Amino acid sequence: MIPIQWNKKLIMLAVLGIILYFGSNIALSALKGSSAEEGLGTPAVKPEQAGEAALQYAASRLNLKAELPEAALQSDKYASGFITKHNLKEAYEQNLAEYMLLDYWLVTANLPNGEKLRLKVGLDKPEVLGWELLPGQPLQAASAKGLALATEALAQAGYNPQDLQPDDDPAASQKRVSFTFISQTLTAGDAPFAVTVKVSGDRAVAVNPGLQLPQTYMDWIGEQERIVRLTSFGFLGFTAVMGIAALVLAIVNRKRVTWSRGLLLTGIFLALFLIQNFNVTQAMLMAETTSSTMEAIAWIIMNIIIAALALLLALAVWFSLLSGEEQLRRLKLRLWPRWRDPEFGRDVFYGMGRGYLICLFILGIQQAAFLLAGLAFDSFSINDPSQSTWNMKWAVLFPASAWVAAIMEEAIYRVFGVTVLKRLFRFTFPAVLVSSFIWGLGHTGYSIFPSYTRLMEVTVLGIIFGYVFLRYGFFTAVFAHAIMDSLLMSIYLMVEQPSLPHILAGIFYIILPVLIGFLIRYLHPRFGGPRQLHSPEAGEPPYGVPQG
């Protein structure tokens, strides 16, 4: 019989989190375009239908015999961001949706001569709006009749050339490849509809409809992306320093380090990391490479890079756990019990329960942060299909990556970061704040702008995780982190691909922490350590309080 203990404070925080979550969602829905995160939804057109539409279009409109189509979900992220930022979604759907696509299936098909053909197919109906030929060699400057060829390709694609005017005089530009035709009537705000046609030599090789975005907007996006690159480099630099510091401390304190500590968690992290990266690699390559040969080479190179990165991260996780645990003992903090300790099974089990309650609280805080970012900073999101389950080899594995982040980040930024900085600063809050800020730097790459809003939001969440770690221990922090990510990813999977297998998989991942908690609580007294555990009446062990 497993004794149930109710933590009234955590229950109250969970209730507060639920209120914040739904209240913020209601407010966000009332503020058009203010939502910080919007998904692509469930496509009415499936990948197979998109492939068939692409082959038919290639045969009927381009006189090309294409084969072996592969579809990946893609977005015109800059146009999508412009429309979201300026609340132009309704105007787009009424005036421009039939001429251009913000989100689409990018279908890549092979041609008999070894070239590739890419076509943009709609998500709501299997209609091709845009295509590009990938000859596998640099484009040549258009011939003297380049404008005529571009105009012909424009008409062949279904556009009326009389409604679209060339943006400048083609004769004024030498070695011209692209011809842009701008609509005089169709616009989204101050961005006119435009079609860009590429001509190489004596043949048109691309027709891409879209928006001619204002230069001020593109400059602003460019500055935001520059900030993201800087913060990402800062994150990598700080994390590398922390990894090296963990290694040095482990070597210096090698007589006090228990070298077997954390090996199982590190192995789980490494296996899941490799699986998840392999799961998304194919779609990434298809969107970037221009030929089958390049794709094969890129596949080998990318997997070598991923394997090297996985090994480095696994070493960082392991040494962070080793050194962090040794520093915890110096601080006389019992935050990570061993398998042989009497409270191990109990701590894992109750850590799981606390994790669900803390998860609800953090979700509410996060949603409130999105609301505040929308109100105070006019934050907005750009659709990012890189994490779409449609672009994964096995969509059912997507929520498993929650445990990758939970193990790695709690090991590096909490077990090691908070603990070492606590010894360095001699105060708790600076240690938690600095480690949380470094952790937040690694999350600015998500397509939410202004980019600093994501940094502030994640830093706040990191502070909560830091104090959860210090108060309730390592297992509670890992469970809270994994449960939160599993819940969000499982819901995303079930909404984006609402088939029975995916719904069942989503439910499984949501309750997986319960299964882990019960299993360890059952096995530990029988195979790991003493049966005598702390009685419920004795209360919780004083985790986070110095022990004698």
Secondary structure, DSSP 8 states (H G I E B T S, - for coil): -------HHHHHHHHHHHHHHHHHHHHHHHSTT--S-------SS-HHHHHHHHHHHHHHTS----EEEEEEEEE-HHHHHHHHHTT-HHHHHHHTTTT--SEEEEEEEE-TTS-EEEEEEESSS--EEEEEEE-SS------TTHHHHHHHHHHHTT--GGGEEESS-GGGSSS--EEEEEEEEEEETTEEEEEEEEEETTEEEEEEEEE---HHHHHHHHHHHHHHHHHHHHHHHHHHHHHHHHHHHHHHTTTT--TTTTHHHHHHHHHHHHHHHHHHHHHHHHHH-SSHHHHHHHHHHHHHHHHHHHHHHHHHHHHHHHHHHHHHHHTT---S--TTSTTHHHHHHHHHHHHHHHHHHHHHHHHHHHHHHHHHH--EE---GGG-GGGSS-GGGGGGHHHHHHHHHIIIIIIIIIHHHHHHHSSHHHHHHHHHHHHHHTTTTSSEESHHHHHHHHHHHHHHHHHHHHHH-HHHHHHHHHHHHHHHHHHHHHHHS--HHHHHHHHHHHHHHHHHHHHHHHHHHHHTS-S----GGG----TTS---
